Amino acid sequence: RPSYLCDGGEEKVDAFCQTGALQHVIQHLGHPDSKVVQPALRAVGNVAAGADRHTDLVVKSGVLTHVAACLAQTKASVRKETMWLLSNITAGTPEQIQAVLDAGLMPLIVGTGGQDCWDVRKEALWAVSNAAVGGSPAQLEAMANSGAIEFCVAACDNKTETAALVALLDGLKAFLKAGQALENAGQENVFSRMVEEADGLTKLEALQEDANEEIYEKAV
């Protein structure tokens, strides 16, 4: 079972990749049966969660061409695994984030995440936040134009579980920091305006009343 094989440290992932099996597993993502797709997604996601070289291999093996079909699957667990895989890619290098943007997947992540069940939305929040934290100013702009800021602000309340909330606050902070840099360079701070228009400042202030110290510090 490749899904278990890949979940065992860098050496095991290296060994798995050297067999050439990754390409074969990725082809299973196009299978109509979710019972085939789900373990394949888990295996590929575990490889993508490895070192940057592993994530690179996953991206170069064409996994991103299967994402739209996987997110259209009726089984929520498959959509969740797909978002988890994407969050492992967006936690990588700026080049890996760019591959997700170039594949036109950010509107899909935001759109699906915004209306799906919590398990799927949570992974989508991680995917967006990881990309925001690791992204360049141009990548942040592309993400903002895809609705990423509104998506993060919408989940910005104390009903969201702590780990996901901390991640999305880090993502919003990355947008605001990039906006400040624009302002310092004499340009319009578009990111700050978008956060404000999405009612983000009100939500951040409400979170500051949260008893959780980590959330309080992130929201300030």
C-alpha atoms as a printed R data frame, in Angstrom:
    type eleno elety resid chain resno       x      y       z
1   ATOM     1    CA   ARG     A     1   0.000  0.000   0.000
2   ATOM     2    CA   PRO     A     2   1.892  3.094  -1.194
3   ATOM     3    CA   SER     A     3  -0.169  5.379   1.070
4   ATOM     4    CA   TYR     A     4   1.454  3.800   4.154
5   ATOM     5    CA   LEU     A     5   4.856  3.378   2.547
6   ATOM     6    CA   CYS     A     6   5.146  7.117   1.947
7   ATOM     7    CA   ASP     A     7   4.293  7.997   5.534
8   ATOM     8    CA   GLY     A     8   7.640  7.111   7.053
9   ATOM     9    CA   GLY     A     9  10.362  9.746   6.892
10  ATOM    10    CA   GLU     A    10  12.532 11.006   4.058
11  ATOM    11    CA   GLU     A    11  14.373  7.717   3.412
12  ATOM    12    CA   LYS     A    12  11.141  5.837   2.762
13  ATOM    13    CA   VAL     A    13   9.839  8.635   0.546
14  ATOM    14    CA   ASP     A    14  13.144  8.640  -1.381
15  ATOM    15    CA   ALA     A    15  12.949  4.863  -1.816
16  ATOM    16    CA   PHE     A    16   9.354  5.112  -3.033
17  ATOM    17    CA   CYS     A    17  10.201  7.883  -5.520
18  ATOM    18    CA   GLN     A    18  13.214  5.959  -6.863
19  ATOM    19    CA   THR     A    19  10.973  3.048  -7.857
20  ATOM    20    CA   GLY     A    20   9.193  5.330 -10.342
21  ATOM    21    CA   ALA     A    21   5.885  4.438  -8.669
22  ATOM    22    CA   LEU     A    22   4.873  8.071  -8.067
23  ATOM    23    CA   GLN     A    23   3.863  8.620 -11.705
24  ATOM    24    CA   HIS     A    24   1.815  5.427 -11.614
25  ATOM    25    CA   VAL     A    25   0.025  6.466  -8.388
26  ATOM    26    CA   ILE     A    26  -0.706  9.958  -9.783
27  ATOM    27    CA   GLN     A    27  -2.419  8.359 -12.797
28  ATOM    28    CA   HIS     A    28  -4.883  6.768 -10.345
29  ATOM    29    CA   LEU     A    29  -6.120 10.251  -9.393
30  ATOM    30    CA   GLY     A    30  -8.103 10.286 -12.627
31  ATOM    31    CA   HIS     A    31  -9.945  7.069 -11.698
32  ATOM    32    CA   PRO     A    32 -13.750  7.405 -11.379
33  ATOM    33    CA   ASP     A    33 -13.906  5.323  -8.175
34  ATOM    34    CA   SER     A    34 -13.176  7.281  -4.976
35  ATOM    35    CA   LYS     A    35 -11.934  4.041  -3.310
36  ATOM    36    CA   VAL     A    36  -9.019  4.140  -5.766
37  ATOM    37    CA   VAL     A    37  -8.532  7.921  -5.692
38  ATOM    38    CA   GLN     A    38  -8.410  8.377  -1.912
39  ATOM    39    CA   PRO     A    39  -5.397  6.140  -1.072
40  ATOM    40    CA   ALA     A    40  -3.610  7.520  -4.160
41  ATOM    41    CA   LEU     A    41  -4.170 11.080  -2.887
42  ATOM    42    CA   ARG     A    42  -2.910 10.131   0.570
43  ATOM    43    CA   ALA     A    43   0.264  8.596  -0.923
44  ATOM    44    CA   VAL     A    44   0.954 11.614  -3.146
45  ATOM    45    CA   GLY     A    45   0.177 14.005  -0.258
46  ATOM    46    CA   ASN     A    46   2.676 12.187   1.958
47  ATOM    47    CA   VAL     A    47   5.360 12.571  -0.723
48  ATOM    48    CA   ALA     A    48   4.493 16.274  -1.112
49  ATOM    49    CA   ALA     A    49   4.805 16.680   2.671
50  ATOM    50    CA   GLY     A    50   8.450 15.568   2.476
51  ATOM    51    CA   ALA     A    51  11.472 17.698   1.615
52  ATOM    52    CA   ASP     A    52  11.322 20.379  -1.114
53  ATOM    53    CA   ARG     A    53  12.785 17.894  -3.617
54  ATOM    54    CA   HIS     A    54   9.868 15.523  -2.971
55  ATOM    55    CA   THR     A    55   7.295 18.282  -3.387
56  ATOM    56    CA   ASP     A    56   9.061 19.259  -6.628
57  ATOM    57    CA   LEU     A    57   8.792 15.724  -7.929
58  ATOM    58    CA   VAL     A    58   5.049 15.662  -7.171
59  ATOM    59    CA   VAL     A    59   4.482 18.976  -8.992
60  ATOM    60    CA   LYS     A    60   6.630 17.958 -11.978
61  ATOM    61    CA   SER     A    61   4.805 14.623 -12.208
62  ATOM    62    CA   GLY     A    62   1.652 16.497 -13.247
63  ATOM    63    CA   VAL     A    63  -0.444 16.123 -10.086
64  ATOM    64    CA   LEU     A    64  -1.970 19.603 -10.440
65  ATOM    65    CA   THR     A    65  -3.807 18.618 -13.637
66  ATOM    66    CA   HIS     A    66  -5.909 16.169 -11.557
67  ATOM    67    CA   VAL     A    67  -6.895 18.586  -8.775
68  ATOM    68    CA   ALA     A    68 -10.070 20.024 -10.345
69  ATOM    69    CA   ALA     A    69 -11.528 16.541 -10.919
70  ATOM    70    CA   CYS     A    70 -10.630 15.447  -7.375
71  ATOM    71    CA   LEU     A    71 -12.299 18.540  -5.898
72  ATOM    72    CA   ALA     A    72 -15.421 17.732  -7.912
73  ATOM    73    CA   GLN     A    73 -15.711 14.254  -6.334
74  ATOM    74    CA   THR     A    74 -18.893 13.745  -4.312
75  ATOM    75    CA   LYS     A    75 -17.043 12.163  -1.374
76  ATOM    76    CA   ALA     A    76 -15.985 14.861   1.126
77  ATOM    77    CA   SER     A    77 -12.992 12.810   2.319
78  ATOM    78    CA   VAL     A    78 -11.546 12.894  -1.222
79  ATOM    79    CA   ARG     A    79 -11.972 16.687  -1.409
80  ATOM    80    CA   LYS     A    80 -10.336 16.968   2.017
81  ATOM    81    CA   GLU     A    81  -7.327 14.848   0.955
82  ATOM    82    CA   THR     A    82  -7.017 16.995  -2.202
83  ATOM    83    CA   MET     A    83  -6.898 20.228  -0.181
84  ATOM    84    CA   TRP     A    84  -4.412 18.604   2.212
85  ATOM    85    CA   LEU     A    85  -2.194 17.691  -0.756
86  ATOM    86    CA   LEU     A    86  -2.424 21.294  -2.015
87  ATOM    87    CA   SER     A    87  -1.540 22.652   1.440
88  ATOM    88    CA   ASN     A    88   1.629 20.523   1.375
89  ATOM    89    CA   ILE     A    89   2.562 22.018  -1.999
90  ATOM    90    CA   THR     A    90   1.817 25.628  -0.988
91  ATOM    91    CA   ALA     A    91   3.949 25.121   2.152
92  ATOM    92    CA   GLY     A    92   6.911 24.701  -0.210
93  ATOM    93    CA   THR     A    93   9.028 27.092  -2.246
94  ATOM    94    CA   PRO     A    94   7.825 30.200  -4.143
95  ATOM    95    CA   GLU     A    95   8.219 28.139  -7.352
96  ATOM    96    CA   GLN     A    96   5.858 25.470  -5.992
97  ATOM    97    CA   ILE     A    97   3.338 28.139  -4.956
98  ATOM    98    CA   GLN     A    98   3.640 29.590  -8.463
99  ATOM    99    CA   ALA     A    99   2.870 26.186  -9.996
100 ATOM   100    CA   VAL     A   100  -0.446 26.133  -8.070
101 ATOM   101    CA   LEU     A   101  -1.234 29.688  -9.236
102 ATOM   102    CA   ASP     A   102  -0.215 28.929 -12.849
103 ATOM   103    CA   ALA     A   103  -2.530 25.913 -12.847
104 ATOM   104    CA   GLY     A   104  -5.380 28.353 -12.055
105 ATOM   105    CA   LEU     A   105  -6.184 26.527  -8.808
106 ATOM   106    CA   MET     A   106  -6.385 29.392  -6.309
107 ATOM   107    CA   PRO     A   107  -9.972 30.438  -7.294
108 ATOM   108    CA   LEU     A   108 -10.943 26.761  -7.038
109 ATOM   109    CA   ILE     A   109  -9.357 26.372  -3.572
110 ATOM   110    CA   VAL     A   110 -11.111 29.520  -2.343
111 ATOM   111    CA   GLY     A   111 -14.420 28.731  -4.077
112 ATOM   112    CA   THR     A   112 -14.633 25.103  -2.944
113 ATOM   113    CA   GLY     A   113 -13.292 25.883   0.519
114 ATOM   114    CA   GLY     A   114 -15.764 28.716   0.991
115 ATOM   115    CA   GLN     A   115 -18.829 26.544   0.551
116 ATOM   116    CA   ASP     A   116 -17.710 23.051   1.561
117 ATOM   117    CA   CYS     A   117 -17.958 21.246   4.913
118 ATOM   118    CA   TRP     A   118 -15.556 22.219   7.684
119 ATOM   119    CA   ASP     A   119 -13.068 19.357   7.107
120 ATOM   120    CA   VAL     A   120 -12.514 20.495   3.522
121 ATOM   121    CA   ARG     A   121 -12.589 24.208   4.367
122 ATOM   122    CA   LYS     A   122  -9.986 23.748   7.099
123 ATOM   123    CA   GLU     A   123  -7.489 22.195   4.665
124 ATOM   124    CA   ALA     A   124  -8.282 24.959   2.141
125 ATOM   125    CA   LEU     A   125  -7.477 27.561   4.814
126 ATOM   126    CA   TRP     A   126  -4.121 25.879   5.385
127 ATOM   127    CA   ALA     A   127  -3.460 25.835   1.619
128 ATOM   128    CA   VAL     A   128  -4.204 29.573   1.326
129 ATOM   129    CA   SER     A   129  -2.361 30.555   4.523
130 ATOM   130    CA   ASN     A   130   0.746 28.555   3.601
131 ATOM   131    CA   ALA     A   131   0.845 30.222   0.187
132 ATOM   132    CA   ALA     A   132   0.379 33.683   1.726
133 ATOM   133    CA   VAL     A   133   3.164 33.164   4.269
134 ATOM   134    CA   GLY     A   134   5.623 31.816   1.668
135 ATOM   135    CA   GLY     A   135   4.509 33.888  -1.306
136 ATOM   136    CA   SER     A   136   6.095 36.865  -3.061
137 ATOM   137    CA   PRO     A   137   4.269 40.241  -3.337
138 ATOM   138    CA   ALA     A   138   3.169 39.362  -6.902
139 ATOM   139    CA   GLN     A   139   1.868 35.976  -5.728
140 ATOM   140    CA   LEU     A   140  -0.023 37.630  -2.855
141 ATOM   141    CA   GLU     A   141  -1.627 39.982  -5.364
142 ATOM   142    CA   ALA     A   142  -2.717 37.064  -7.566
143 ATOM   143    CA   MET     A   143  -4.143 35.319  -4.502
144 ATOM   144    CA   ALA     A   144  -5.968 38.442  -3.336
145 ATOM   145    CA   ASN     A   145  -7.519 38.778  -6.804
146 ATOM   146    CA   SER     A   146  -8.795 35.200  -6.408
147 ATOM   147    CA   GLY     A   147 -10.677 36.029  -3.188
148 ATOM   148    CA   ALA     A   148  -8.090 34.657  -0.733
149 ATOM   149    CA   ILE     A   149  -8.378 37.586   1.705
150 ATOM   150    CA   GLU     A   150 -12.183 37.388   1.921
151 ATOM   151    CA   PHE     A   151 -11.941 33.615   2.360
152 ATOM   152    CA   CYS     A   152  -9.572 33.974   5.342
153 ATOM   153    CA   VAL     A   153 -11.566 36.814   6.921
154 ATOM   154    CA   ALA     A   154 -14.809 34.789   6.662
155 ATOM   155    CA   ALA     A   155 -13.327 32.084   8.936
156 ATOM   156    CA   CYS     A   156 -11.763 34.638  11.259
157 ATOM   157    CA   ASP     A   157 -13.760 34.035  14.435
158 ATOM   158    CA   ASN     A   158 -13.508 31.975  17.607
159 ATOM   159    CA   LYS     A   159 -15.727 29.219  16.196
160 ATOM   160    CA   THR     A   160 -12.747 28.212  14.063
161 ATOM   161    CA   GLU     A   161 -10.498 25.691  15.801
162 ATOM   162    CA   THR     A   162  -7.290 27.160  17.207
163 ATOM   163    CA   ALA     A   163  -4.675 25.608  14.883
164 ATOM   164    CA   ALA     A   164  -6.543 26.662  11.725
165 ATOM   165    CA   LEU     A   165  -7.259 30.093  13.196
166 ATOM   166    CA   VAL     A   166  -3.574 30.646  14.014
167 ATOM   167    CA   ALA     A   167  -2.685 29.624  10.429
168 ATOM   168    CA   LEU     A   168  -5.201 31.952   8.791
169 ATOM   169    CA   LEU     A   169  -4.124 34.839  11.046
170 ATOM   170    CA   ASP     A   170  -0.542 34.228   9.885
171 ATOM   171    CA   GLY     A   171  -1.853 34.349   6.314
172 ATOM   172    CA   LEU     A   172  -3.705 37.621   6.869
173 ATOM   173    CA   LYS     A   173  -0.636 39.059   8.578
174 ATOM   174    CA   ALA     A   174   1.414 38.231   5.462
175 ATOM   175    CA   PHE     A   175  -1.076 40.177   3.301
176 ATOM   176    CA   LEU     A   176  -1.040 43.151   5.689
177 ATOM   177    CA   LYS     A   177   2.775 43.137   5.853
178 ATOM   178    CA   ALA     A   178   2.982 43.154   2.038
179 ATOM   179    CA   GLY     A   179   0.455 46.012   2.023
180 ATOM   180    CA   GLN     A   180   2.593 47.979   4.460
181 ATOM   181    CA   ALA     A   181   5.599 47.518   2.171
182 ATOM   182    CA   LEU     A   182   3.535 48.910  -0.737
183 ATOM   183    CA   GLU     A   183   2.530 51.883   1.388
184 ATOM   184    CA   ASN     A   184   6.131 52.507   2.420
185 ATOM   185    CA   ALA     A   185   7.070 52.569  -1.269
186 ATOM   186    CA   GLY     A   186   4.422 55.243  -1.892
187 ATOM   187    CA   GLN     A   187   1.912 52.876  -3.530
188 ATOM   188    CA   GLU     A   188  -1.671 52.106  -2.608
189 ATOM   189    CA   ASN     A   189  -2.077 49.540   0.169
190 ATOM   190    CA   VAL     A   190  -4.600 47.365  -1.677
191 ATOM   191    CA   PHE     A   191  -4.319 44.476   0.789
192 ATOM   192    CA   SER     A   192  -5.238 46.542   3.822
193 ATOM   193    CA   ARG     A   193  -8.224 47.960   1.936
194 ATOM   194    CA   MET     A   194  -9.407 44.458   1.007
195 ATOM   195    CA   VAL     A   195  -9.119 43.251   4.620
196 ATOM   196    CA   GLU     A   196 -11.083 46.303   5.750
197 ATOM   197    CA   GLU     A   197 -13.780 45.904   3.073
198 ATOM   198    CA   ALA     A   198 -14.240 42.244   4.097
199 ATOM   199    CA   ASP     A   199 -14.886 43.475   7.674
200 ATOM   200    CA   GLY     A   200 -11.549 42.008   8.723
201 ATOM   201    CA   LEU     A   201 -10.569 44.723  11.182
202 ATOM   202    CA   THR     A   202 -13.800 44.298  13.155
203 ATOM   203    CA   LYS     A   203 -13.220 40.534  13.249
204 ATOM   204    CA   LEU     A   204  -9.602 40.932  14.343
205 ATOM   205    CA   GLU     A   205 -10.678 43.272  17.144
206 ATOM   206    CA   ALA     A   206 -13.308 40.746  18.282
207 ATOM   207    CA   LEU     A   207 -10.612 38.033  18.377
208 ATOM   208    CA   GLN     A   208  -8.447 40.200  20.634
209 ATOM   209    CA   GLU     A   209 -11.081 39.641  23.309
210 ATOM   210    CA   ASP     A   210 -10.387 35.908  23.003
211 ATOM   211    CA   ALA     A   211  -9.018 34.270  26.150
212 ATOM   212    CA   ASN     A   212  -6.486 32.240  24.158
213 ATOM   213    CA   GLU     A   213  -3.149 34.048  24.426
214 ATOM   214    CA   GLU     A   214  -1.777 32.725  21.130
215 ATOM   215    CA   ILE     A   215  -4.862 33.947  19.253
216 ATOM   216    CA   TYR     A   216  -4.750 37.297  21.055
217 ATOM   217    CA   GLU     A   217  -1.121 37.863  20.059
218 ATOM   218    CA   LYS     A   218  -1.757 36.897  16.437
219 ATOM   219    CA   ALA     A   219  -4.832 39.125  16.188
220 ATOM   220    CA   VAL     A   220  -3.146 42.265  17.548
